[in-house]
Amino acid sequence: MCRKITVCILTIFVFLLAAAVPCYGEGHPAIVWQASRLGKLTSLVMGPNKLLYVSSGNKLMVVDDHGQKLWEAAVAGGGKGGRPVFDACGSIFFSGGSSVQELKLNGSNGWDFTVYDGNNSDTQVTFGPGNLLYLPLPSGLYALDTEGHYKWLMQVYESQDAINTQTVSGREILACAGNDQAIFVVIGKKGKGNILLAISGEGTVLWRYWLGDIKEVSLVTGSDGRLYVAVITGQSKRSTPGKVYAFDSNGDGKPLWYYPVKFDNLTAPTPSKHGQLYFCADNKLFALNQADGKESWRVTLYKTVSCPAFDESSRHVYLGTDDSRLLAVTLQGRLDWDLTLDGKITGQPLTGPGGIVYVSTDKGSLYKIKDEAYSGDQ
């Protein structure tokens, strides 16, 4: 009798122990290489030549697919370098201060365009309608072609700009993004509120949306022609200090939907090709339906800090944590695996072909990781 009781207790103990262990899938990660001492990376982009372009402070560095740094260049206009963008003819464009600079894919210098308006803040250049480059500054929105030729300047962000002869004092450009339909810019003044503008390729305002007092904002364009916006308000005592919006580029400026977030630390949103929008807030990964903004699921993940990335081939959502782990989450919101690296992962991972993930850490390391969950027939 005692023996039966002992066996029963052991069976229950084993069952409870198994239930307490995280349930991982069959896939697992493998580190292909690690490049060290690159500095804290602020952006990570793959160029059309399959090389990695990484920004660190005022420098743009290029790393090949074996982890070797090929060359680096400093931002011509001062300040921190923005996220680089590429054209189809072999040029790289990145911004700093009040300038746009061109580099060739081999690192040689091209043209630079500088506006002397006293702007020392970080800026971002983006492509938009007509395959033009757009540089939003407090003094106005500049449009350039890829040869560095000035095309036009829009100085009227707001109605009072039409009667002002000088740049509005204290104006800031908080974010910008573009697609083939419009350029999107968030402008404002501290304590005076902020506005999201959609601007045409001819320099006319298509629509405006009042965002109010905000601390942070992220703009992301989707392949569906929509603009997705994540906002953290300047009023942290509100019950929903964060919001995620969806706008139609060609709409009237009224959100298609918005999703209130009870936390003030949400990341930029990440759209996918399968109709889900991902973002993180308060140690949670959220998945929203892109069509209507309804929550599909959320999962609590310890110490998550980075913006998520999604890979269509491995069917994983990747994100980094404050305690140096890279996480891979399935489409159903289940943690499939995690991998400890050498430092905090605050930057968004970058997915490459064949189930490859590139990850930077705040220690200045860049990793190439193979996700073994990838199947070539997907």
C-alpha positions in Angstrom: 0.0 0.0 0.0 2.8 2.4 1.0 4.6 1.6 -2.3 1.5 2.5 -4.3 1.2 5.8 -2.5 4.9 6.6 -3.1 4.6 5.8 -6.8 1.4 8.0 -7.0 3.2 10.9 -5.3 6.2 10.6 -7.6 3.9 10.5 -10.6 2.2 13.7 -9.5 5.6 15.4 -8.7 6.9 14.6 -12.2 3.7 15.9 -13.8 3.9 19.2 -11.9 7.6 19.5 -12.7 6.9 19.0 -16.4 4.2 21.6 -16.3 6.5 24.2 -14.7 9.1 23.8 -17.5 8.6 26.2 -20.4 7.3 24.4 -23.5 9.7 25.0 -26.4 9.2 23.9 -30.0 11.4 21.7 -32.1 13.3 24.7 -33.6 16.5 26.0 -32.0 19.0 28.8 -32.7 22.6 28.5 -33.7 25.1 31.4 -33.6 26.9 31.6 -37.0 29.2 34.4 -36.1 29.7 37.4 -33.7 31.3 40.7 -34.6 32.5 42.7 -31.5 33.4 46.3 -30.6 31.2 48.1 -33.1 29.7 50.5 -30.6 26.1 50.9 -29.6 24.2 50.4 -32.9 21.1 52.6 -33.4 20.0 51.0 -36.7 20.6 47.9 -38.6 19.6 47.6 -42.3 20.4 45.1 -45.1 21.4 46.8 -48.4 20.5 45.6 -51.9 24.0 44.1 -52.1 23.2 41.9 -49.0 25.7 43.7 -46.9 24.7 45.0 -43.4 24.6 48.8 -42.8 24.8 49.8 -39.2 24.6 53.2 -37.6 26.5 54.0 -34.4 26.6 57.6 -33.2 27.7 59.7 -36.2 29.1 56.8 -38.2 27.7 54.4 -40.8 29.5 51.1 -40.9 29.3 48.3 -43.4 29.7 44.6 -42.3 29.8 41.7 -44.7 28.0 38.4 -44.3 31.1 36.9 -42.6 31.0 39.5 -39.8 33.9 41.6 -41.2 33.7 45.4 -41.2 34.5 46.6 -44.7 34.4 50.4 -44.2 32.9 53.3 -42.2 31.9 56.9 -42.9 31.1 59.8 -40.7 28.0 61.9 -41.0 28.8 65.1 -42.9 26.3 67.4 -41.3 27.1 66.6 -37.6 24.9 65.0 -35.1 23.8 61.4 -35.1 23.4 59.5 -38.3 19.9 58.5 -39.3 18.7 55.2 -40.7 20.2 54.8 -44.2 18.0 54.3 -47.3 18.9 52.9 -50.7 18.0 53.4 -54.3 18.1 50.9 -57.1 21.2 52.4 -58.7 23.8 51.7 -56.0 23.6 54.7 -53.7 23.1 55.0 -49.9 21.5 58.1 -48.4 21.6 59.1 -44.7 21.0 62.2 -42.8 22.6 64.1 -39.9 21.8 67.6 -38.5 20.3 69.5 -41.5 21.9 67.5 -44.3 21.5 64.5 -46.6 24.6 62.7 -47.7 25.2 60.2 -50.5 27.6 57.3 -50.4 28.2 54.7 -53.1 27.9 51.0 -52.1 31.7 50.7 -52.1 32.0 53.6 -49.5 33.1 56.4 -51.9 31.6 59.8 -51.3 28.8 61.2 -53.5 26.9 64.5 -53.1 25.7 66.1 -49.9 22.9 68.6 -49.4 23.0 70.9 -46.4 20.4 73.4 -45.1 21.8 76.2 -42.9 18.9 76.6 -40.6 20.5 76.1 -37.2 18.9 72.7 -36.7 21.1 70.5 -34.5 18.6 67.8 -33.7 18.6 64.3 -35.2 16.9 64.1 -38.5 15.7 61.3 -40.8 15.5 61.1 -44.6 12.9 59.0 -46.3 11.8 58.0 -49.8 8.3 59.0 -50.8 6.1 59.8 -53.9 7.9 60.1 -57.2 11.0 58.2 -55.9 12.2 61.5 -54.3 14.1 61.9 -51.1 12.4 63.9 -48.4 14.1 65.7 -45.5 11.8 67.2 -42.9 13.3 70.1 -40.9 11.7 72.7 -38.6 12.1 75.2 -41.4 10.2 73.1 -43.9 10.0 69.9 -45.9 12.7 69.5 -48.6 12.3 67.3 -51.6 15.4 66.1 -53.6 16.0 63.7 -56.4 18.6 60.9 -56.1 21.2 63.1 -57.8 21.1 65.6 -55.0 19.1 68.2 -56.9 16.7 70.4 -55.0 13.1 70.0 -56.3 10.9 71.9 -53.9 10.4 73.2 -50.4 7.1 73.2 -48.4 7.3 75.8 -45.6 3.6 75.8 -44.5 3.3 73.0 -42.0 0.6 75.0 -40.1 -1.7 77.8 -41.0 0.4 80.4 -39.1 3.4 79.5 -41.1 2.0 81.4 -44.1 2.4 84.7 -42.2 5.7 84.0 -40.4 9.0 85.0 -42.0 11.1 82.9 -39.7 11.1 79.3 -38.4 8.6 78.8 -35.6 10.8 78.9 -32.4 11.0 75.6 -30.6 9.4 73.5 -33.3 10.5 69.9 -33.5 10.3 67.1 -36.0 9.5 64.0 -34.0 9.2 61.4 -36.7 8.8 60.9 -40.5 8.0 58.0 -42.9 7.0 57.7 -46.5 5.5 55.5 -49.1 4.6 56.0 -52.8 1.4 57.9 -51.8 2.5 60.4 -49.2 5.1 61.6 -46.8 4.1 61.5 -43.1 5.6 64.0 -40.6 4.9 64.6 -36.9 5.7 68.2 -35.9 5.1 70.1 -32.7 6.3 72.3 -29.9 6.9 71.2 -26.3 3.8 72.0 -24.3 1.9 73.1 -27.4 0.8 69.7 -28.8 1.8 67.8 -31.9 0.3 67.1 -35.4 0.6 64.2 -37.8 0.6 65.5 -41.4 0.2 63.5 -44.6 1.9 65.5 -47.5 1.7 64.8 -51.2 4.5 64.5 -53.7 3.8 68.1 -54.8 4.1 69.5 -51.3 0.5 70.0 -50.4 -1.0 68.8 -47.1 -3.4 66.0 -47.7 -4.7 65.7 -44.2 -3.8 66.5 -40.5 -4.5 64.6 -37.3 -4.1 66.2 -33.9 -2.0 64.0 -31.5 -1.9 66.3 -28.6 0.9 66.3 -26.0 3.1 63.3 -26.6 6.5 62.1 -25.4 7.3 59.6 -28.2 5.9 58.6 -31.5 6.8 56.0 -34.1 5.6 55.9 -37.8 5.7 52.7 -39.8 4.3 52.2 -43.3 2.8 48.8 -44.3 2.7 47.0 -47.7 -1.1 47.5 -47.5 -0.7 51.3 -48.1 -1.5 52.0 -44.5 0.4 54.1 -41.9 0.7 52.6 -38.4 1.4 55.0 -35.5 2.4 54.2 -31.9 2.1 57.1 -29.5 3.1 57.6 -25.9 1.3 60.6 -24.5 2.9 63.2 -22.2 0.3 62.5 -19.6 1.5 59.4 -17.9 -1.3 59.5 -15.3 -3.9 58.8 -17.9 -5.5 55.3 -17.9 -4.3 54.7 -21.4 -1.1 56.7 -21.9 -0.3 54.7 -25.1 -2.2 54.3 -28.4 -1.7 52.5 -31.7 -3.4 53.9 -34.7 -4.0 52.8 -38.3 -4.5 55.4 -41.1 -5.3 55.1 -44.8 -2.6 57.0 -46.7 -5.3 58.3 -49.1 -7.9 58.8 -46.4 -9.3 62.0 -44.8 -7.1 61.8 -41.7 -9.6 60.0 -39.5 -8.0 56.8 -38.0 -9.3 53.6 -39.4 -9.0 52.3 -35.9 -7.0 52.8 -32.7 -6.0 50.5 -29.9 -5.6 52.0 -26.4 -2.6 50.7 -24.4 -2.5 51.0 -20.6 1.3 51.3 -20.5 3.7 54.1 -21.4 6.6 52.1 -22.8 5.3 50.7 -26.0 7.6 50.1 -29.0 7.1 50.9 -32.6 4.6 48.6 -34.4 5.7 45.9 -36.8 3.3 45.0 -39.6 3.4 41.5 -41.2 2.2 40.0 -44.5 -0.2 37.7 -42.8 -2.4 40.5 -41.4 -1.0 40.9 -37.8 0.6 43.9 -36.3 3.1 43.3 -33.4 4.4 45.6 -30.7 5.7 45.3 -27.1 4.6 47.1 -23.9 5.2 46.4 -20.2 6.9 43.0 -20.7 4.1 41.9 -23.1 4.1 41.1 -26.8 0.8 42.1 -28.5 -0.7 40.9 -31.8 -3.4 43.0 -33.4 -5.5 42.3 -36.4 -4.4 44.9 -39.0 -7.9 45.1 -40.6 -9.8 46.3 -37.5 -7.2 46.7 -34.7 -8.8 44.0 -32.5 -6.4 42.1 -30.2 -5.6 38.6 -31.5 -3.5 37.7 -28.4 -1.0 39.0 -25.9 1.7 37.1 -24.0 3.8 38.1 -21.0 7.6 37.8 -21.7 10.1 38.8 -19.0 12.0 42.0 -19.5 11.2 42.6 -23.2 12.5 46.0 -24.5 13.1 45.9 -28.3 10.7 46.5 -31.1 9.7 43.1 -32.5 10.6 41.8 -36.0 8.8 39.1 -38.0 10.2 36.6 -40.4 7.8 35.0 -42.9 10.0 32.0 -43.5 10.5 30.8 -39.9 7.1 32.1 -38.9 8.6 33.6 -35.8 8.4 37.0 -34.0 11.8 38.0 -32.7 12.5 40.5 -29.9 15.2 41.4 -27.4 15.2 41.6 -23.6 16.9 43.8 -21.0 18.7 40.7 -19.6 20.5 39.8 -22.9 18.1 37.3 -24.4 16.8 37.0 -28.0 13.3 35.5 -28.0 11.5 33.7 -30.8 7.7 33.5 -30.5 5.3 31.6 -32.7 2.2 32.9 -34.5 0.1 31.6 -31.7 2.0 33.7 -29.0 4.0 30.8 -27.6 7.7 31.2 -26.7 9.5 28.7 -28.9 13.1 29.4 -27.8 15.4 32.0 -26.2 19.1 32.6 -26.7 21.4 34.5 -24.3 23.9 36.9 -25.9 26.5 39.2 -24.5 24.4 42.3 -23.6 21.1 44.0 -23.5 19.1 43.9 -26.8 17.3 47.2 -27.3 17.6 47.4 -31.1 15.1 45.7 -33.4 16.4 42.4 -34.8 16.8 42.2 -38.6 15.6 39.1 -40.4 17.4 37.8 -43.5 16.7 35.1 -46.1 16.8 31.4 -45.1 15.8 31.8 -41.5 18.7 34.1 -40.6 18.4 36.7 -37.8 20.9 39.6 -37.2 20.9 41.0 -33.7 22.9 43.8 -32.1 23.6 44.2 -28.4 24.3 47.3 -26.3 27.8 45.8 -25.7 28.6 46.7 -29.3 28.3 43.2 -30.8 26.5 42.1 -33.9 25.4 38.5 -34.3 24.3 36.3 -37.2 22.0 33.6 -35.9 20.4 30.7 -37.8 16.9 29.8 -36.7 16.6 26.0 -37.3 12.8 26.3 -37.3 13.2 27.6 -40.9 12.0 25.2 -43.6 13.0 25.9 -47.2 9.7 24.8 -48.6 7.7 27.4 -46.7 
